[in-house]
Amino acid sequence: MPEVLFHKVDYTLNKLLEDIAVGEIGLPDIQRPFVWSNAKVSDLLDPLAKGPKAAIDRHHLFPRKYLERLGIKERRLVNQVANFAPVEWRTNITIGDKAPFEYVPEYEKRFSPEELQQMYFWHGLPERWYELEYSEFLEEGSVKFCV
């Protein structure tokens, strides 16, 4: 029976880039030109060109791409201080461009109600902030910061 040299793996692009960044997967020094052009190889490596990821990322609670889909593209609105939170980079990658109402309830399950109340207090987040429209979220957050 012939030796199996390759096996199929299913990766999302985010998972592939994450595994490359942490050294789980190595890229070959040579890539056959009939498979990928130099431009395509370069495009794949661009996210890694900035060096290793920091342990903590600055996360948009309402991700930029999600806001873009809603038609909110103005940098000043997207990058409001109320929209930022520090998270581990793997978490940031996992969240991607999901709407807050899609990802937050899953993360809330990791904490007790008391822990959530404390975190939301210290981060100036209104209860169930992830169900608010972005403009309401900014308004509620600014009220909390001013009080």
NORSUL-V532578 format. One line per field, one symbol per residue. ss: DSSP state (a for helix, b for strand, c for the rest). phi: phi as a letter, one per 40 degrees, with the letter a starting at -180 (. if undefined). burial: I if it has 16 or more other ideal C-beta (glycine too) atoms within 10 Angstrom, else O. Layout:
# NORSUL-V532578
ss = ???
phi = ???
burial = ???
This chain:
# NORSUL-V532578
ss = ccccccccccccaaaaaaaaaccccccccccccccccaaaaaaaaaaacccccccbbbbbcccaaaaaacccccaaaaccaaabbbbbaaaaaaaccccaaaaaaaaaccccaaaaaaaaaaccccccaaaccaaaaaaaaaaaaac
phi = .ccccbbcbbbcccccccccccgcbbcccbbdcccbcdcccccccdccccgccccbbcbcdbddcccdccgcbcdcccccdccbacaccccccccfbccdccbcdcccccbcdcccdccccccgbcdfdccccdccdcccccccccc
burial = OOOOOOOOOOOOOOOOIIOIIOOOOOOOOOOOOOOOOOOOOOOIOOOOOOOOIOOOIOIIIIIOOIIOOOOOOOOOOIOIOIIOOOIOIOOIIIIOOOIIOOIIOOOOOOOOOOOIOOOIOOOIIIOOIIOIOIOOIIOIIOOIOOO
